[in-house]
Amino acid sequence: MRHLREIFDDWLTRAAGIVFVLTVALVFFNIYSDLPEQYPVFGVFNFGMVPVLFVVGGIIFFLAILRS
């Protein structure tokens, strides 16, 4: 636990971890759930969030590189 606290000590690494977990969770949800197929507007929102999270993750990664 102490090792994780040292890794996620600033806002960029915390944001990167949160975006990564959200992206993985959303991809698994889209694969295994049939809710997006039953409700098309919900499905468009879910499938549209994956590229948005990838772009946000890329921006956070870029900022982290600039900071170090």
N, CA, C and O atoms as a printed pandas DataFrame, in Angstrom:
     atom_number atom_name residue_name chain_id  residue_number  x_coord  y_coord  z_coord
0              1         N          MET        A               1    0.819   -1.193    0.000
1              2        CA          MET        A               1    0.000    0.000    0.000
2              3         C          MET        A               1    0.868    1.263    0.000
3              4         O          MET        A               1    0.533    2.257   -0.645
4              5         N          ARG        A               2    1.962    1.211    0.716
5              6        CA          ARG        A               2    2.849    2.367    0.775
6              7         C          ARG        A               2    3.468    2.644   -0.596
7              8         O          ARG        A               2    3.689    3.799   -0.962
8              9         N          HIS        A               3    3.747    1.572   -1.355
9             10        CA          HIS        A               3    4.320    1.726   -2.691
10            11         C          HIS        A               3    3.329    2.434   -3.623
11            12         O          HIS        A               3    3.726    3.293   -4.410
12            13         N          LEU        A               4    2.055    2.081   -3.536
13            14        CA          LEU        A               4    1.034    2.748   -4.349
14            15         C          LEU        A               4    0.887    4.216   -3.974
15            16         O          LEU        A               4    0.651    5.063   -4.835
16            17         N          ARG        A               5    1.026    4.510   -2.693
17            18        CA          ARG        A               5    0.940    5.903   -2.241
18            19         C          ARG        A               5    2.082    6.730   -2.816
19            20         O          ARG        A               5    1.895    7.906   -3.128
20            21         N          GLU        A               6    3.256    6.134   -2.959
21            22        CA          GLU        A               6    4.388    6.852   -3.542
22            23         C          GLU        A               6    4.213    7.064   -5.040
23            24         O          GLU        A               6    4.648    8.080   -5.581
24            25         N          ILE        A               7    3.576    6.107   -5.711
25            26        CA          ILE        A               7    3.372    6.245   -7.156
26            27         C          ILE        A               7    2.330    7.317   -7.451
27            28         O          ILE        A               7    2.555    8.182   -8.298
28            29         N          PHE        A               8    1.202    7.270   -6.768
29            30        CA          PHE        A               8    0.092    8.185   -7.025
30            31         C          PHE        A               8    0.136    9.381   -6.086
31            32         O          PHE        A               8   -0.842    9.676   -5.399
32            33         N          ASP        A               9    1.279   10.073   -6.061
33            34        CA          ASP        A               9    1.441   11.173   -5.120
34            35         C          ASP        A               9    1.021   12.524   -5.674
35            36         O          ASP        A               9    0.807   13.453   -4.894
36            37         N          ASP        A              10    0.893   12.675   -6.999
37            38        CA          ASP        A              10    0.456   13.955   -7.535
38            39         C          ASP        A              10   -0.810   13.764   -8.375
39            40         O          ASP        A              10   -1.254   12.640   -8.608
40            41         N          TRP        A              11   -1.373   14.873   -8.819
41            42        CA          TRP        A              11   -2.679   14.812   -9.489
42            43         C          TRP        A              11   -2.602   14.190  -10.876
43            44         O          TRP        A              11   -3.588   13.622  -11.346
44            45         N          LEU        A              12   -1.452   14.282  -11.544
45            46        CA          LEU        A              12   -1.335   13.688  -12.874
46            47         C          LEU        A              12   -1.353   12.170  -12.825
47            48         O          LEU        A              12   -2.024   11.535  -13.638
48            49         N          THR        A              13   -0.637   11.588  -11.897
49            50        CA          THR        A              13   -0.630   10.130  -11.824
50            51         C          THR        A              13   -1.959    9.598  -11.310
51            52         O          THR        A              13   -2.405    8.534  -11.739
52            53         N          ARG        A              14   -2.594   10.316  -10.405
53            54        CA          ARG        A              14   -3.936    9.903   -9.962
54            55         C          ARG        A              14   -4.934    9.964  -11.100
55            56         O          ARG        A              14   -5.743    9.053  -11.277
56            57         N          ALA        A              15   -4.876   11.043  -11.876
57            58        CA          ALA        A              15   -5.786   11.180  -13.019
58            59         C          ALA        A              15   -5.512   10.103  -14.056
59            60         O          ALA        A              15   -6.453    9.562  -14.637
60            61         N          ALA        A              16   -4.249    9.779  -14.304
61            62        CA          ALA        A              16   -3.915    8.731  -15.258
62            63         C          ALA        A              16   -4.437    7.376  -14.793
63            64         O          ALA        A              16   -4.944    6.597  -15.600
64            65         N          GLY        A              17   -4.317    7.095  -13.515
65            66        CA          GLY        A              17   -4.839    5.837  -12.977
66            67         C          GLY        A              17   -6.351    5.747  -13.082
67            68         O          GLY        A              17   -6.895    4.696  -13.421
68            69         N          ILE        A              18   -7.027    6.848  -12.792
69            70        CA          ILE        A              18   -8.488    6.868  -12.871
70            71         C          ILE        A              18   -8.958    6.694  -14.312
71            72         O          ILE        A              18   -9.896    5.941  -14.572
72            73         N          VAL        A              19   -8.313    7.385  -15.248
73            74        CA          VAL        A              19   -8.693    7.269  -16.661
74            75         C          VAL        A              19   -8.437    5.849  -17.161
75            76         O          VAL        A              19   -9.242    5.310  -17.920
76            77         N          PHE        A              20   -7.334    5.241  -16.748
77            78        CA          PHE        A              20   -7.044    3.872  -17.156
78            79         C          PHE        A              20   -8.102    2.906  -16.632
79            80         O          PHE        A              20   -8.599    2.068  -17.385
80            81         N          VAL        A              21   -8.445    3.012  -15.370
81            82        CA          VAL        A              21   -9.454    2.120  -14.787
82            83         C          VAL        A              21  -10.811    2.337  -15.451
83            84         O          VAL        A              21  -11.522    1.371  -15.728
84            85         N          LEU        A              22  -11.178    3.591  -15.711
85            86        CA          LEU        A              22  -12.448    3.865  -16.383
86            87         C          LEU        A              22  -12.477    3.301  -17.803
87            88         O          LEU        A              22  -13.497    2.763  -18.235
88            89         N          THR        A              23  -11.369    3.418  -18.527
89            90        CA          THR        A              23  -11.315    2.891  -19.892
90            91         C          THR        A              23  -11.454    1.374  -19.899
91            92         O          THR        A              23  -12.220    0.826  -20.692
92            93         N          VAL        A              24  -10.732    0.701  -19.035
93            94        CA          VAL        A              24  -10.808   -0.764  -18.974
94            95         C          VAL        A              24  -12.203   -1.209  -18.548
95            96         O          VAL        A              24  -12.756   -2.146  -19.124
96            97         N          ALA        A              25  -12.777   -0.548  -17.548
97            98        CA          ALA        A              25  -14.110   -0.911  -17.094
98            99         C          ALA        A              25  -15.157   -0.684  -18.181
99           100         O          ALA        A              25  -16.064   -1.499  -18.349
100          101         N          LEU        A              26  -15.036    0.401  -18.906
101          102        CA          LEU        A              26  -15.995    0.699  -19.968
102          103         C          LEU        A              26  -15.871   -0.287  -21.122
103          104         O          LEU        A              26  -16.885   -0.692  -21.692
104          105         N          VAL        A              27  -14.667   -0.678  -21.474
105          106        CA          VAL        A              27  -14.490   -1.669  -22.544
106          107         C          VAL        A              27  -15.082   -3.009  -22.133
107          108         O          VAL        A              27  -15.780   -3.640  -22.926
108          109         N          PHE        A              28  -14.816   -3.454  -20.912
109          110        CA          PHE        A              28  -15.392   -4.715  -20.451
110          111         C          PHE        A              28  -16.914   -4.633  -20.349
111          112         O          PHE        A              28  -17.610   -5.602  -20.653
112          113         N          PHE        A              29  -17.425   -3.494  -19.929
113          114        CA          PHE        A              29  -18.878   -3.316  -19.864
114          115         C          PHE        A              29  -19.497   -3.404  -21.251
115          116         O          PHE        A              29  -20.539   -4.035  -21.430
116          117         N          ASN        A              30  -18.854   -2.769  -22.238
117          118        CA          ASN        A              30  -19.369   -2.817  -23.603
118          119         C          ASN        A              30  -19.297   -4.213  -24.196
119          120         O          ASN        A              30  -20.137   -4.575  -25.020
120          121         N          ILE        A              31  -18.311   -5.002  -23.794
121          122        CA          ILE        A              31  -18.171   -6.362  -24.321
122          123         C          ILE        A              31  -19.215   -7.292  -23.706
123          124         O          ILE        A              31  -19.859   -8.054  -24.427
124          125         N          TYR        A              32  -19.388   -7.241  -22.397
125          126        CA          TYR        A              32  -20.190   -8.244  -21.710
126          127         C          TYR        A              32  -21.628   -7.839  -21.425
127          128         O          TYR        A              32  -22.438   -8.699  -21.077
128          129         N          SER        A              33  -21.972   -6.587  -21.555
129          130        CA          SER        A              33  -23.327   -6.145  -21.253
130          131         C          SER        A              33  -24.129   -5.997  -22.540
131          132         O          SER        A              33  -23.592   -5.614  -23.580
132          133         N          ASP        A              34  -25.415   -6.305  -22.456
133          134        CA          ASP        A              34  -26.273   -6.086  -23.611
134          135         C          ASP        A              34  -27.154   -4.853  -23.422
135          136         O          ASP        A              34  -28.073   -4.626  -24.210
136          137         N          LEU        A              35  -26.888   -4.063  -22.402
137          138        CA          LEU        A              35  -27.628   -2.816  -22.208
138          139         C          LEU        A              35  -27.412   -1.819  -23.346
139          140         O          LEU        A              35  -28.376   -1.187  -23.777
140          141         N          PRO        A              36  -26.175   -1.651  -23.854
141          142        CA          PRO        A              36  -26.013   -0.714  -24.976
142          143         C          PRO        A              36  -26.791   -1.124  -26.222
143          144         O          PRO        A              36  -27.174   -0.273  -27.024
144          145         N          GLU        A              37  -27.023   -2.417  -26.386
145          146        CA          GLU        A              37  -27.792   -2.869  -27.544
146          147         C          GLU        A              37  -29.291   -2.682  -27.319
147          148         O          GLU        A              37  -30.039   -2.465  -28.273
148          149         N          GLN        A              38  -29.726   -2.763  -26.087
149          150        CA          GLN        A              38  -31.152   -2.584  -25.789
150          151         C          GLN        A              38  -31.543   -1.114  -25.821
151          152         O          GLN        A              38  -32.646   -0.780  -26.252
152          153         N          TYR        A              39  -30.676   -0.250  -25.380
153          154        CA          TYR        A              39  -30.948    1.182  -25.320
154          155         C          TYR        A              39  -29.933    1.906  -26.221
155          156         O          TYR        A              39  -28.800    2.147  -25.805
156          157         N          PRO        A              40  -30.333    2.245  -27.433
157          158        CA          PRO        A              40  -29.369    2.794  -28.409
158          159         C          PRO        A              40  -28.696    4.097  -27.980
159          160         O          PRO        A              40  -27.512    4.287  -28.258
160          161         N          VAL        A              41  -29.409    4.990  -27.318
161          162        CA          VAL        A              41  -28.780    6.258  -26.905
162          163         C          VAL        A              41  -27.701    5.989  -25.854
163          164         O          VAL        A              41  -26.630    6.595  -25.884
164          165         N          PHE        A              42  -27.989    5.092  -24.944
165          166        CA          PHE        A              42  -27.009    4.680  -23.938
166          167         C          PHE        A              42  -25.810    4.016  -24.606
167          168         O          PHE        A              42  -24.672    4.234  -24.191
168          169         N          GLY        A              43  -26.055    3.208  -25.636
169          170        CA          GLY        A              43  -24.979    2.550  -26.364
170          171         C          GLY        A              43  -24.089    3.533  -27.098
171          172         O          GLY        A              43  -22.868    3.379  -27.114
172          173         N          VAL        A              44  -24.696    4.543  -27.706
173          174        CA          VAL        A              44  -23.899    5.570  -28.401
174          175         C          VAL        A              44  -23.020    6.301  -27.396
175          176         O          VAL        A              44  -21.849    6.569  -27.666
176          177         N          PHE        A              45  -23.583    6.622  -26.240
177          178        CA          PHE        A              45  -22.799    7.295  -25.203
178          179         C          PHE        A              45  -21.645    6.403  -24.742
179          180         O          PHE        A              45  -20.512    6.869  -24.624
180          181         N          ASN        A              46  -21.929    5.115  -24.480
181          182        CA          ASN        A              46  -20.882    4.205  -23.997
182          183         C          ASN        A              46  -19.780    4.002  -25.020
183          184         O          ASN        A              46  -18.597    4.115  -24.696
184          185         N          PHE        A              47  -20.164    3.702  -26.257
185          186        CA          PHE        A              47  -19.147    3.461  -27.277
186          187         C          PHE        A              47  -18.408    4.749  -27.639
187          188         O          PHE        A              47  -17.257    4.691  -28.071
188          189         N          GLY        A              48  -19.031    5.884  -27.475
189          190        CA          GLY        A              48  -18.373    7.162  -27.741
190          191         C          GLY        A              48  -17.415    7.583  -26.643
191          192         O          GLY        A              48  -16.501    8.371  -26.886
192          193         N          MET        A              49  -17.610    7.071  -25.446
193          194        CA          MET        A              49  -16.732    7.441  -24.331
194          195         C          MET        A              49  -15.358    6.789  -24.429
195          196         O          MET        A              49  -14.392    7.312  -23.873
196          197         N          VAL        A              50  -15.250    5.658  -25.126
197          198        CA          VAL        A              50  -13.952    4.968  -25.210
198          199         C          VAL        A              50  -12.909    5.837  -25.922
199          200         O          VAL        A              50  -11.824    6.028  -25.372
200          201         N          PRO        A              51  -13.184    6.376  -27.124
201          202        CA          PRO        A              51  -12.158    7.239  -27.729
202          203         C          PRO        A              51  -11.913    8.528  -26.954
203          204         O          PRO        A              51  -10.797    9.047  -26.946
204          205         N          VAL        A              52  -12.940    9.042  -26.309
205          206        CA          VAL        A              52  -12.764   10.249  -25.494
206          207         C          VAL        A              52  -11.790    9.970  -24.351
207          208         O          VAL        A              52  -10.908   10.782  -24.071
208          209         N          LEU        A              53  -11.948    8.827  -23.696
209          210        CA          LEU        A              53  -11.041    8.479  -22.604
210          211         C          LEU        A              53   -9.625    8.224  -23.111
211          212         O          LEU        A              53   -8.660    8.533  -22.412
212          213         N          PHE        A              54   -9.482    7.666  -24.311
213          214        CA          PHE        A              54   -8.141    7.487  -24.883
214          215         C          PHE        A              54   -7.479    8.835  -25.135
215          216         O          PHE        A              54   -6.291    8.998  -24.857
216          217         N          VAL        A              55   -8.216    9.786  -25.649
217          218        CA          VAL        A              55   -7.656   11.120  -25.910
218          219         C          VAL        A              55   -7.282   11.797  -24.597
219          220         O          VAL        A              55   -6.207   12.386  -24.489
220          221         N          VAL        A              56   -8.151   11.720  -23.611
221          222        CA          VAL        A              56   -7.861   12.313  -22.300
222          223         C          VAL        A              56   -6.630   11.655  -21.684
223          224         O          VAL        A              56   -5.785   12.336  -21.102
224          225         N          GLY        A              57   -6.529   10.340  -21.811
225          226        CA          GLY        A              57   -5.344    9.645  -21.305
226          227         C          GLY        A              57   -4.076   10.080  -22.018
227          228         O          GLY        A              57   -3.022   10.200  -21.394
228          229         N          GLY        A              58   -4.167   10.317  -23.320
229          230        CA          GLY        A              58   -3.013   10.802  -24.068
230          231         C          GLY        A              58   -2.595   12.188  -23.642
231          232         O          GLY        A              58   -1.402   12.477  -23.544
232          233         N          ILE        A              59   -3.567   13.051  -23.385
233          234        CA          ILE        A              59   -3.258   14.406  -22.920
234          235         C          ILE        A              59   -2.597   14.363  -21.545
235          236         O          ILE        A              59   -1.633   15.086  -21.291
236          237         N          ILE        A              60   -3.113   13.522  -20.670
237          238        CA          ILE        A              60   -2.514   13.402  -19.330
238          239         C          ILE        A              60   -1.094   12.855  -19.436
239          240         O          ILE        A              60   -0.193   13.316  -18.735
240          241         N          PHE        A              61   -0.895   11.867  -20.318
241          242        CA          PHE        A              61    0.446   11.320  -20.526
242          243         C          PHE        A              61    1.406   12.384  -21.035
243          244         O          PHE        A              61    2.542   12.477  -20.569
244          245         N          PHE        A              62    0.955   13.182  -21.986
245          246        CA          PHE        A              62    1.773   14.269  -22.524
246          247         C          PHE        A              62    2.134   15.279  -21.438
247          248         O          PHE        A              62    3.281   15.719  -21.354
248          249         N          LEU        A              63    1.165   15.643  -20.614
249          250        CA          LEU        A              63    1.442   16.575  -19.512
250          251         C          LEU        A              63    2.404   15.999  -18.498
251          252         O          LEU        A              63    3.240   16.718  -17.950
252          253         N          ALA        A              64    2.293   14.703  -18.244
253          254        CA          ALA        A              64    3.211   14.058  -17.313
254          255         C          ALA        A              64    4.637   14.054  -17.853
255          256         O          ALA        A              64    5.592   14.217  -17.095
256          257         N          ILE        A              65    4.781   13.866  -19.172
257          258        CA          ILE        A              65    6.117   13.903  -19.758
258          259         C          ILE        A              65    6.691   15.311  -19.679
259          260         O          ILE        A              65    7.867   15.488  -19.360
260          261         N          LEU        A              66    5.868   16.310  -19.968
261          262        CA          LEU        A              66    6.347   17.691  -19.878
262          263         C          LEU        A              66    6.733   18.069  -18.463
263          264         O          LEU        A              66    7.659   18.854  -18.257
264          265         N          ARG        A              67    6.036   17.519  -17.493
265          266        CA          ARG        A              67    6.308   17.882  -16.101
266          267         C          ARG        A              67    7.611   17.281  -15.596
267          268         O          ARG        A              67    8.295   17.884  -14.769
268          269         N          SER        A              68    7.956   16.097  -16.088
269          270        CA          SER        A              68    9.178   15.432  -15.594
270          271         C          SER        A              68   10.391   15.824  -16.369
271          272         O          SER        A              68   11.490   15.352  -16.076
